[in-house]
Amino acid sequence: MANRILHTATRCFVVLLFLAQGGHAMALPPEGAADHVTLTAWMDLGGGNANDIIVEVNVNGSKDWGRPDASGRVDLLLPTGTVALIHFRKPGHLTKSVTVDTHNLHDDAASGKLPVLTFGVKLEPDTDKQGLVYAGPVAAISFDAASGAMLVEQHQRLVPSRQQKVVF
């Protein structure tokens, strides 16, 4: 059962990544400084809406947050040479986190454009997974030091959530 879920999640991630990379209908990412990378995450809304999705970004000890637009798109500007931890939260769904390491990301300085990174995220309802959370980030995106090629590792292991003890 776990392998089937992992296989389905992997397939969904790859399809969303392909769809996000291939369309000329995508809006242009926001402009930014030359030492930044534009990250666009597409949320699979599964027939729902994006009103209650929160995206939290942690970079170098600083936190920021945002919300996707009506189509499920979130645009972020990340500094190069850092590791960002991005959390995707929606009530009634399992929270997913992704790490993005922008070290070794090759920019195309000749084109005058910022490097762009696009990926998809599908949040799963927690109805049949009550009391479970992901053991850590579900994906780690990094770049090969020699070629600059994107490397993606997936980790989709569910574990029981820790019970918080309230202390007065």
C-alpha angles and dihedrals in degrees: 000000000000091000090051091051091047091048092049092047091049092049092049091049092051093046092050091047090051093048093048093049098045108053126098087192091074115113116245115266119249120276118252147161120299091250093062137080124218113231121193118189120190116207118213100224095190093215092313130103133258096230095106100037115112122195114199120193124198116192125164092341094309121116128206133164142198144168131242120249122249091280092053097256122143120187119199133176113216127186115244118245094037141098117237126196111207122192122198112200133181126164112256092019135094111262113240126202129195128191118214117193109195095186110117093019105145114220125205098233091170091063093050090227129123117248109262127211120189130183141154132239127197116196114209124214112249094218095111094029100056111163094017130111134177111271090232140320111347091216138021116202118195139148132245112251095223104039104019089231115157116254121199125192120186126207113178102163116143121212134178112276117247114252111234115225113217112223121194 
